Amino acid sequence: MKKELMDILVCPVCKRELQLSVEEENETEIVTGSLYCAKCDVNYPIVDTIPNLLPPDQRH
């Protein structure tokens, strides 16, 4: 995921700002990590550079 996406990404449930936590990144992208919504208390994983922004009840 490109860091620039943080300017436009919001929680899919409440539309609030997300907090980024980076576990691994390369020169151009975040490879693994998570996006956290404090209001909903939900983590959205970033795996292989792709953020999974499905609401928790729609995952699996």
Backbone bond lengths (Angstrom), bond angles and torsions (degrees), N, CA, C in turn:
res aa  C-N    CA-C-N  psi(-1)  N-CA   C-N-CA  omega(-1)  CA-C   N-CA-C  phi
1 M - - - 1.431 - - 1.525 108.56 -
2 K 1.274 116.91 132.99 1.463 121.41 176.81 1.531 109.79 -75.68
3 K 1.323 116.68 137.82 1.467 120.90 -179.58 1.525 112.19 -60.17
4 E 1.325 116.81 -27.68 1.466 120.63 -178.94 1.530 111.91 -62.65
5 L 1.337 116.77 -22.87 1.466 120.02 179.10 1.523 112.38 -64.55
6 M 1.326 117.95 -20.49 1.454 120.88 179.48 1.527 111.74 -60.99
7 D 1.326 116.63 -22.48 1.466 120.46 178.50 1.525 112.45 -69.68
8 I 1.342 116.97 -23.30 1.464 119.46 -175.76 1.523 114.49 -119.79
9 L 1.337 118.23 -15.60 1.461 120.41 -178.43 1.526 111.32 -76.47
10 V 1.334 115.97 136.86 1.457 122.38 175.15 1.526 108.47 -136.62
11 C 1.309 116.17 166.49 1.460 120.98 176.91 1.528 108.78 -61.98
12 P 1.334 117.76 130.32 1.458 119.84 -179.26 1.537 113.50 -69.80
13 V 1.321 117.27 -16.02 1.460 120.89 -178.66 1.526 111.57 -90.83
14 C 1.344 116.96 -53.98 1.466 120.43 -174.27 1.529 114.25 -108.52
15 K 1.329 117.10 -7.54 1.476 123.60 178.42 1.521 113.92 69.26
16 R 1.324 117.23 20.60 1.470 121.18 177.67 1.527 111.01 -90.09
17 E 1.312 115.41 168.60 1.464 122.76 -179.81 1.530 111.14 -63.87
18 L 1.330 115.98 145.68 1.463 122.47 177.96 1.520 110.13 -106.15
19 Q 1.325 116.35 148.45 1.457 122.36 176.81 1.526 108.54 -102.77
20 L 1.315 115.93 131.82 1.458 122.45 -177.23 1.521 111.32 -92.59
21 S 1.332 115.79 133.43 1.464 122.95 172.42 1.527 107.02 -125.76
22 V 1.335 116.38 119.05 1.458 121.68 -175.60 1.525 110.48 -102.12
23 E 1.334 115.90 127.28 1.463 120.88 174.30 1.524 110.44 -98.96
24 E 1.336 116.64 -41.07 1.463 121.59 179.78 1.519 109.06 -145.80
25 E 1.333 115.30 137.19 1.463 120.17 175.47 1.515 110.05 -144.33
26 N 1.327 115.42 157.40 1.456 120.26 174.09 1.523 108.13 -114.86
27 E 1.315 118.48 -163.29 1.465 121.68 -175.28 1.526 112.77 -63.27
28 T 1.318 117.47 -28.50 1.468 119.82 -172.40 1.518 115.23 -118.26
29 E 1.349 118.19 -22.14 1.460 119.26 -172.18 1.525 113.20 -143.57
30 I 1.322 114.89 160.38 1.457 121.87 170.20 1.523 106.54 -85.03
31 V 1.314 117.01 121.13 1.464 122.04 -176.15 1.528 110.40 -86.15
32 T 1.335 117.19 -49.66 1.466 121.24 176.99 1.515 109.78 -137.69
33 G 1.320 115.01 152.23 1.454 121.44 -179.60 1.510 109.14 161.35
34 S 1.324 115.43 -153.39 1.457 118.86 178.75 1.519 110.45 -156.30
35 L 1.313 113.92 160.48 1.454 123.38 173.84 1.522 106.29 -116.28
36 Y 1.338 117.28 131.39 1.456 120.95 -173.64 1.523 110.59 -120.34
37 C 1.336 115.89 133.30 1.462 121.74 173.11 1.522 107.76 -104.27
38 A 1.327 116.58 114.45 1.460 121.23 -178.23 1.528 111.46 -68.54
39 K 1.306 118.12 -35.86 1.471 120.85 -178.82 1.530 111.16 -66.34
40 C 1.329 117.65 -45.97 1.467 121.93 -179.14 1.525 112.58 -86.30
41 D 1.340 116.92 -13.49 1.469 123.49 -175.52 1.533 110.70 55.42
42 V 1.351 115.11 51.12 1.464 121.76 -177.62 1.521 109.53 -129.48
43 N 1.330 116.38 137.15 1.462 123.08 172.98 1.519 109.59 -100.40
44 Y 1.318 116.16 135.40 1.462 122.94 174.94 1.528 106.81 -112.37
45 P 1.323 118.16 116.97 1.470 120.84 -174.23 1.527 112.85 -74.01
46 I 1.332 114.51 149.72 1.465 122.60 169.33 1.522 105.56 -113.40
47 V 1.331 117.02 117.03 1.464 122.45 -177.73 1.521 108.49 -129.46
48 D 1.325 116.39 128.31 1.472 121.80 -179.45 1.521 111.57 51.26
49 T 1.318 116.49 45.09 1.475 126.83 177.52 1.525 114.48 72.10
50 I 1.339 118.83 5.49 1.464 121.21 -176.67 1.528 110.37 -113.35
51 P 1.349 117.73 118.86 1.461 119.44 175.69 1.526 110.52 -77.86
52 N 1.325 116.70 133.89 1.463 121.95 177.18 1.525 107.32 -98.18
53 L 1.315 116.08 99.64 1.455 120.78 -177.03 1.528 112.91 -101.04
54 L 1.326 116.02 24.79 1.456 118.24 173.64 1.530 108.62 -70.85
55 P 1.335 117.35 138.17 1.468 118.93 175.31 1.529 109.44 -59.16
56 P 1.325 117.14 150.60 1.472 121.20 -175.42 1.523 113.96 -53.01
57 D 1.310 118.31 -35.77 1.465 120.29 -177.77 1.525 113.12 -75.88
58 Q 1.335 117.88 -6.65 1.462 121.56 179.98 1.533 112.86 -110.98
59 R 1.322 117.86 4.74 1.463 121.61 178.77 1.522 110.81 -82.21
60 H 1.320 116.88 160.96 1.479 127.56 176.18 1.443 109.70 92.21
